[in-house]
């Protein structure tokens, strides 16, 4: 029973680290003044902290966890419509 507490603490710390990384990513992408040149494409996968993420149309951020289907995963947050339209490549 002694290890259960440690395992639970480790899972919680990992979850908090994921949330922090995801929130920092969304905050950076939302900052179009200081980071104007970053573009996004719907469903284009990228890695962050050893995990795979993608945005759906409309700026919704998802993390692909092992075992998830092609589209699906854990919802992590979103960009506002204004920021999403600024960040997508309109060429």
C-alpha positions as CSV (number, residue, x, y, z in Angstrom):
1,X,0.0,0.0,0.0
2,X,3.0,2.3,0.5
3,X,3.8,2.5,-3.2
4,X,0.2,3.4,-4.2
5,X,0.6,6.9,-2.8
6,X,3.8,7.4,-4.6
7,X,2.4,6.2,-7.9
8,X,-0.7,8.4,-7.5
9,X,1.6,11.4,-6.7
10,X,3.7,10.7,-9.9
11,X,0.5,10.5,-12.0
12,X,-0.7,13.8,-10.6
13,X,2.7,15.5,-11.2
14,X,2.7,14.2,-14.8
15,X,-0.8,15.5,-15.4
16,X,0.1,18.9,-13.9
17,X,3.2,19.1,-16.1
18,X,1.1,18.3,-19.2
19,X,-1.4,21.0,-18.3
20,X,1.3,23.5,-17.7
21,X,3.0,22.8,-21.1
22,X,-0.3,22.9,-22.9
23,X,-1.3,26.2,-21.3
24,X,2.1,27.7,-22.1
25,X,1.7,26.6,-25.7
26,X,-1.8,28.2,-25.9
27,X,-0.6,31.4,-24.3
28,X,2.3,31.7,-26.7
29,X,0.2,31.1,-29.7
30,X,-2.4,33.6,-28.5
31,X,0.4,36.2,-28.2
32,X,0.3,37.4,-31.8
33,X,2.2,40.6,-30.9
34,X,5.4,38.9,-29.6
35,X,5.2,35.8,-31.7
36,X,3.7,36.9,-35.0
37,X,5.2,34.3,-37.4
38,X,4.0,31.0,-36.1
39,X,1.4,29.3,-38.3
40,X,-0.8,26.3,-37.7
41,X,-2.6,23.9,-39.9
42,X,-5.6,21.8,-38.9
43,X,-4.7,18.2,-38.0
44,X,-0.9,18.8,-38.4
45,X,0.7,16.8,-35.6
46,X,3.6,18.2,-33.5
47,X,5.5,17.1,-30.4
48,X,5.7,18.9,-27.1
49,X,7.3,17.4,-24.1
50,X,7.4,13.9,-25.7
51,X,3.6,14.0,-26.4
52,X,1.9,14.4,-29.8
53,X,-0.7,17.2,-30.3
54,X,-2.8,18.6,-33.1
55,X,-5.3,21.4,-33.6
56,X,-8.7,20.8,-35.2
57,X,-10.4,23.4,-37.4
58,X,-11.4,26.3,-35.2
59,X,-8.3,26.1,-33.0
60,X,-9.1,23.2,-30.6
61,X,-6.0,21.6,-29.2
62,X,-6.0,17.8,-28.6
63,X,-3.3,15.4,-27.3
64,X,-3.1,12.0,-29.0
65,X,-2.7,9.5,-26.2
66,X,-1.5,6.0,-27.0
67,X,-4.4,3.9,-28.2
68,X,-6.5,6.7,-29.5
69,X,-8.0,6.6,-33.0
70,X,-6.6,8.8,-35.8
71,X,-8.9,11.7,-34.7
72,X,-9.6,11.8,-31.0
73,X,-7.7,12.1,-27.8
74,X,-7.6,14.4,-24.9
75,X,-9.1,18.0,-25.3
76,X,-6.5,20.4,-23.9
77,X,-7.9,23.9,-24.7
78,X,-8.5,26.2,-27.6
79,X,-7.4,29.4,-29.3
80,X,-9.9,32.2,-29.8
81,X,-11.4,32.6,-33.3
82,X,-9.4,35.7,-33.9
83,X,-6.1,34.1,-33.0
84,X,-6.9,30.9,-35.0
85,X,-7.7,32.9,-38.1
86,X,-4.5,34.8,-37.7
87,X,-2.4,31.6,-37.2
88,X,-3.7,29.5,-40.1
89,X,-2.0,29.5,-43.4
90,X,-4.4,31.1,-45.8
91,X,-2.3,30.6,-49.0
